[in-house]
């Protein structure tokens, strides 16, 4: 029995958790136990580090979901934690948008071009092309022409992990339209909330695949169906598309009422923070209850799509993801951490997220084919995890700079007419 506590996997698990949570202490700035508060709790650098911490968590979540890791029960705390890390991204996005709107003049001018096209759509379609090259030339997949075409449009998923930019683009566009044409911020945020809930209900009807095409419960019979009926092909084919998006609205609300909320928590901070912590924990229990009592994967109950059970589960999950971002930002009023690792992943968070699936598939293939240049018989999961992490970083950085170069070509700044008449060497210097 004692040896179970000293085997290599127990040590690896402990080491992984230790280094992950040490990121919360490395470069930390604490005012716990003091009367004053941080002024930079919501600064750009602090929020970027928070996104970096979430990005690392998402990578570990994806690794933990691999069958080999679930069987070995390695990284098991991360298996169901993905939505919590993604909620941080949504919260930061909502907070950043409204904060900028309230503090920057003419912020919505050029918003669609700069914040949707350049920041979301270009990286999304660059990623589509990269995955197309990978699947065609490296993986050698044999898809019908229609699937390639639809995947290139983005209306079906070339990369199933790329759902996040799709949802974010919808939320950003809704933000722009509401705040551009409606002067009342309360009404704008109410509409955004309705859109978020609407996306959640859309998934509940849509399910995990095209259940509505074909005979009843066809997916249980093993019947061969068109490619677009498979899981993770159509938009909103999965609860991960929608369950944490409510955090975007929380981010908007915090940005709108930041002064009042911060002022409130500065009085009796410890008491109010623990009340918020308790409420978040109760919401977490409600989320667990909904998943256990109803569940999202109701298609496999044999009773059809189970739309109402999905809805019950979804509404049971909403409170915890609505409260999570608020809990974290209030805690950051007293304590936050910034270090080179979180800043690095904060910079490349979207790109490492998008390229993580490719890294997983490539390393899984190499492991199964035994193409590693060294023997990994006993510690193959460890080698796999470290290789995936390293390759994710490499591919993410490459995609980041490739996308950056493409943006420069697509959105090259035009010089004023008087400058364009100057000698070439002067024009180049000004650029």
C-alpha positions in Angstrom: 0.0 0.0 0.0 2.8 2.4 0.9 4.4 1.9 -2.5 1.3 3.4 -4.2 2.3 6.8 -2.7 5.7 6.6 -4.2 5.1 5.3 -7.7 6.2 7.5 -10.6 2.6 8.5 -11.6 1.8 9.7 -8.1 5.0 11.8 -8.1 4.1 13.2 -11.6 0.6 14.1 -10.5 1.8 15.9 -7.4 4.5 17.7 -9.4 2.1 18.8 -12.1 -0.4 20.2 -9.6 2.4 21.8 -7.6 3.9 23.6 -10.6 0.5 24.6 -11.8 -0.6 26.2 -8.6 2.9 27.7 -8.0 2.1 30.0 -10.9 -0.4 31.6 -8.5 2.5 32.5 -6.2 5.4 33.2 -8.6 5.5 37.0 -9.0 2.6 37.4 -6.6 1.6 40.7 -5.1 -0.4 40.3 -1.9 -2.3 42.7 0.3 -4.0 39.9 2.2 -4.3 40.9 5.9 -3.8 44.6 5.1 -6.3 47.4 4.9 -5.3 48.7 1.5 -6.1 47.2 -2.0 -4.3 46.8 -5.3 -4.9 49.5 -7.9 -3.7 47.4 -10.8 -6.0 44.4 -10.1 -7.7 44.9 -13.5 -4.7 46.4 -15.5 -3.9 45.1 -19.0 -0.8 43.2 -17.8 -2.6 41.6 -14.8 -5.5 40.5 -17.0 -3.1 39.1 -19.6 -1.4 37.0 -16.9 -4.8 35.8 -15.8 -5.6 34.7 -19.4 -2.2 33.0 -19.5 -3.0 31.0 -16.4 -6.3 30.0 -18.0 -4.6 29.0 -21.2 -2.2 26.6 -19.4 -5.3 25.1 -17.6 -7.0 24.6 -21.0 -4.0 22.7 -22.4 -3.8 20.5 -19.3 -7.6 19.9 -19.6 -7.3 18.7 -23.2 -4.4 16.4 -22.3 -6.3 15.0 -19.4 -9.2 14.1 -21.7 -7.1 11.7 -23.7 -8.3 8.1 -23.1 -4.9 6.9 -21.9 -4.8 9.6 -19.2 -8.4 9.0 -18.1 -7.7 5.3 -17.7 -4.5 6.0 -15.7 -6.4 8.7 -13.7 -3.6 11.1 -14.4 -4.5 14.9 -14.3 -8.0 13.9 -13.4 -8.8 17.2 -11.6 -8.5 18.9 -15.1 -10.9 16.5 -16.9 -14.0 18.6 -16.2 -12.3 21.9 -15.5 -12.1 23.2 -19.1 -15.3 25.3 -18.9 -14.0 27.1 -15.8 -10.8 28.2 -17.5 -12.7 29.3 -20.7 -15.1 31.3 -18.4 -12.0 33.4 -17.5 -11.4 34.2 -21.2 -15.1 35.2 -21.6 -15.0 37.4 -18.5 -11.8 39.1 -19.5 -13.2 39.8 -23.0 -16.5 41.3 -21.7 -14.7 43.4 -19.1 -12.1 44.6 -21.6 -14.6 45.6 -24.2 -16.9 47.7 -22.0 -13.9 49.2 -20.1 -12.5 50.4 -23.4 -15.8 51.7 -24.5 -16.2 53.7 -21.3 -12.7 55.1 -21.4 -11.6 55.5 -25.0 -13.0 58.1 -27.4 -14.6 56.7 -30.6 -13.8 53.2 -29.5 -16.5 51.7 -31.7 -15.1 53.4 -34.8 -13.4 50.7 -36.8 -14.5 48.1 -34.2 -15.7 45.5 -36.7 -12.4 45.7 -38.6 -10.0 45.8 -35.7 -11.8 43.7 -33.0 -13.7 41.2 -35.1 -12.0 40.8 -38.5 -8.4 41.3 -37.5 -8.5 40.0 -34.0 -10.8 37.0 -34.5 -11.7 36.1 -38.1 -8.2 36.3 -39.6 -6.7 34.1 -36.9 -9.6 31.7 -37.3 -9.2 31.3 -41.0 -5.4 31.1 -40.8 -6.0 28.2 -38.4 -8.5 26.6 -40.9 -5.8 26.7 -43.6 -3.1 25.3 -41.2 -5.4 22.4 -40.2 -6.4 21.8 -43.8 -2.7 21.4 -44.7 -2.1 19.2 -41.8 -5.1 16.9 -42.5 -4.4 16.6 -46.2 -0.6 16.3 -46.4 0.3 14.9 -42.9 -2.7 13.0 -41.6 -3.9 12.0 -45.0 -7.6 12.1 -44.2 -10.0 11.2 -47.0 -12.9 13.6 -46.8 -15.5 14.2 -49.5 -15.1 17.4 -51.5 -18.2 18.9 -49.9 -16.7 18.6 -46.4 -13.5 20.3 -47.4 -15.5 23.2 -48.9 -17.8 23.6 -45.9 -14.8 23.4 -43.5 -13.1 26.1 -45.5 -16.1 28.4 -45.1 -16.0 28.0 -41.3 -19.6 26.9 -41.1 -18.5 23.4 -40.3 -15.5 22.8 -38.1 -12.1 22.0 -39.6 -10.7 22.3 -36.1 -13.3 21.3 -33.4 -11.3 23.4 -30.8 -12.0 26.5 -32.9 -15.5 26.9 -31.5 -14.3 29.6 -29.1 -13.5 32.2 -31.8 -16.9 31.6 -33.4 -18.8 32.3 -30.1 -16.5 35.2 -29.4 -17.2 36.7 -32.8 -21.0 36.4 -32.3 -20.7 38.1 -28.9 -18.4 40.9 -30.2 -20.8 41.6 -33.1 -23.7 41.7 -30.7 -21.7 44.1 -28.5 -21.0 46.4 -31.4 -24.5 46.5 -32.7 -26.2 47.0 -29.4 -23.8 49.6 -28.0 -23.5 51.3 -31.4 -27.2 51.9 -31.9 -28.6 51.8 -28.3 -27.4 54.5 -25.9 -28.8 52.8 -22.8 -26.2 50.4 -21.5 -28.7 48.5 -19.5 -30.8 47.6 -22.5 -27.6 46.7 -24.5 -26.5 44.3 -21.8 -30.0 42.8 -21.5 -30.0 42.1 -25.2 -26.5 40.5 -25.0 -27.8 38.3 -22.1 -30.7 37.2 -24.2 -28.3 36.3 -27.1 -26.1 34.3 -24.7 -29.1 32.4 -23.3 -30.4 32.0 -26.9 -27.1 30.3 -27.9 -27.5 28.0 -24.9 -31.0 27.0 -25.9 -29.8 26.5 -29.5 -27.3 23.9 -28.3 -30.0 22.2 -26.2 -32.0 21.7 -29.4 -29.0 21.1 -31.6 -27.4 18.4 -29.4 -24.0 16.8 -30.0 -24.8 15.8 -33.6 -27.5 16.0 -36.2 -29.9 13.7 -34.3 -32.9 15.1 -36.2 -31.6 13.6 -39.5 -32.6 10.0 -40.1 -34.5 7.5 -38.0 -35.1 7.7 -34.3 -31.9 7.0 -32.2 -30.0 6.2 -35.4 -26.7 6.9 -33.6 -27.3 3.9 -31.3 -27.8 1.5 -34.1 -24.5 2.2 -35.8 -26.1 3.4 -39.0 -23.9 5.0 -41.5 -24.8 8.7 -41.9 -23.5 11.7 -43.9 -20.3 13.3 -42.6 -22.1 16.4 -41.3 -24.1 14.2 -38.8 -20.9 13.4 -36.9 -20.0 14.9 -33.5 -18.2 18.3 -33.4 -18.9 19.1 -37.1 -21.7 21.6 -36.9 -21.8 24.8 -34.9 -23.1 24.4 -31.3 -22.6 20.7 -31.3 -21.5 20.5 -27.7 -22.2 22.1 -24.3 -18.7 23.6 -24.3 -19.9 26.1 -26.9 -22.3 27.7 -24.4 -22.0 26.8 -20.8 -19.4 29.3 -19.8 -20.3 32.2 -22.2 -22.5 33.8 -19.5 -19.2 35.0 -17.9 -18.9 37.5 -20.8 -22.0 39.2 -19.5 -20.5 39.2 -16.0 -17.4 40.9 -17.4 -19.6 43.6 -19.0 -21.5 44.2 -15.7 -18.3 44.4 -13.7 -16.9 47.0 -16.1 -20.1 49.0 -16.0 -20.4 49.0 -12.2 -16.7 48.6 -11.3 -16.6 51.7 -9.1 -19.6 50.7 -7.1 -18.7 47.0 -6.8 -15.1 47.8 -5.7 -16.3 50.4 -3.2 -18.8 47.9 -1.8 -16.2 45.2 -1.3 -13.7 47.5 0.2 -16.0 47.8 3.2 -16.0 44.5 5.2 -14.0 42.9 2.5 -13.3 39.6 4.3 -17.0 39.0 5.1 -18.3 40.0 1.7 -15.6 38.0 -0.1 -16.4 34.8 1.8 -20.2 35.3 1.2 -19.4 35.5 -2.5 -17.1 32.5 -2.2 -19.9 30.5 -0.5 -22.5 31.6 -3.1 -20.0 30.4 -5.9 -19.5 27.1 -4.1 -23.3 26.6 -3.8 -23.6 27.4 -7.5 -20.9 24.8 -8.2 -22.9 22.2 -6.2 -26.0 23.1 -8.3 -24.0 22.7 -11.5 -22.9 19.2 -10.3 -26.4 18.3 -9.4 -27.7 19.3 -12.8 -25.1 17.3 -14.6 -25.8 14.2 -12.4 -29.6 14.5 -12.4 -30.1 15.4 -16.0 -27.0 15.7 -18.0 -26.0 17.0 -21.5 -25.3 13.6 -23.2 -29.0 12.6 -23.1 -28.9 11.2 -26.7 -27.5 8.0 -25.3 -30.4 7.4 -22.9 -32.3 5.8 -25.8 -35.1 8.2 -25.4 -34.2 10.6 -28.2 -32.3 13.9 -27.9 -33.4 14.7 -24.4 -33.7 18.5 -25.1 -35.4 19.4 -21.8 -32.8 17.5 -19.7 -30.1 19.5 -21.5 -31.9 22.7 -20.7 -32.2 21.8 -17.0 -28.5 21.1 -16.9 -27.7 24.3 -18.7 -29.7 26.5 -16.4 -28.2 24.7 -13.4 -24.7 25.6 -14.7 -25.3 29.2 -15.4 -24.9 30.6 -11.8 -21.5 29.2 -11.2 -20.0 30.6 -14.5 -21.8 33.9 -13.9 -20.2 34.2 -10.4 -16.7 32.7 -11.2 -15.3 35.8 -12.9 -16.6 38.1 -10.2 -15.1 35.9 -7.5 -11.7 35.9 -9.2 -11.6 39.7 -9.9 -12.7 40.5 -6.3 -9.9 38.2 -5.0 -7.4 40.0 -7.3 -8.2 43.2 -5.5 -6.1 41.7 -2.7 -3.9 39.2 -4.5 -2.7 38.5 -8.0 0.4 37.1 -9.6 2.3 37.9 -12.8 5.3 36.0 -14.0 7.1 35.3 -17.3 5.2 32.0 -17.8 1.7 33.5 -17.4 2.6 36.6 -19.5 3.9 34.4 -22.3 0.8 32.3 -22.4 -1.3 35.4 -22.1 0.3 36.7 -25.3 -0.2 33.5 -27.2 -3.3 32.2 -25.5 -5.6 32.1 -28.6 -2.9 30.5 -30.8 -1.9 27.8 -28.3 -5.5 27.1 -27.7 -6.2 26.7 -31.4 -3.1 24.6 -32.2 -3.5 22.3 -29.2 -5.5 19.7 -31.1 -2.9 19.4 -33.8 -0.2 18.8 -31.2 -2.4 16.2 -29.5 -3.1 14.3 -32.7 0.5 14.4 -33.9 2.0 13.1 -30.6 -0.7 10.5 -30.3 0.1 9.2 -33.7 3.8 9.1 -33.0 3.2 7.3 -29.7 1.0 4.7 -31.3 3.4 4.2 -34.2 6.4 4.1 -31.9 8.1 6.8 -33.9 9.7 8.5 -30.9 13.5 8.6 -31.2 13.8 7.0 -27.8 12.2 4.2 -25.7 9.1 5.3 -23.7 7.7 2.0 -22.6 7.2 2.8 -18.9 6.8 6.5 -18.9 5.0 7.0 -22.2 2.2 9.1 -20.8 4.8 11.5 -19.3 6.7 11.8 -22.6 3.4 12.2 -24.4 2.2 15.0 -22.1 5.5 16.9 -22.2 5.7 16.5 -25.9 2.2 17.8 -26.4 2.8 20.8 -24.2 6.1 21.7 -26.0 4.6 21.2 -29.5 1.5 23.2 -28.6 3.8 26.1 -27.7 5.8 25.8 -30.8 2.8 25.5 -33.1 1.0 28.3 -31.3 4.0 30.7 -31.6 4.4 29.8 -35.3 0.7 30.5 -36.0 0.8 33.8 -34.1 3.6 35.2 -36.2 2.2 33.8 -39.4 -1.1 35.5 -38.6 0.7 38.7 -37.7 2.5 38.6 -41.1 -0.8 38.0 -43.0 -2.4 40.9 -41.1 0.4 43.2 -42.2 -0.2 42.2 -45.9 -4.0 42.4 -45.7 -4.3 45.6 -43.7 -1.3 47.6 -45.0 -1.6 51.2 -44.0 -2.1 53.6 -46.8 0.1 56.7 -46.8 -1.3 60.1 -47.3 -0.9 61.5 -50.9 1.7 64.0 -49.9 3.8 61.3 -48.3 3.4 58.9 -51.2 5.2 61.5 -53.4 8.3 61.5 -51.2 11.4 59.5 -52.1 11.2 55.7 -51.4 13.8 55.8 -48.6 11.9 58.5 -46.7 8.6 56.6 -47.1 10.1 53.4 -45.8 11.5 55.2 -42.7 8.1 56.6 -41.9 6.5 53.2 -42.2 
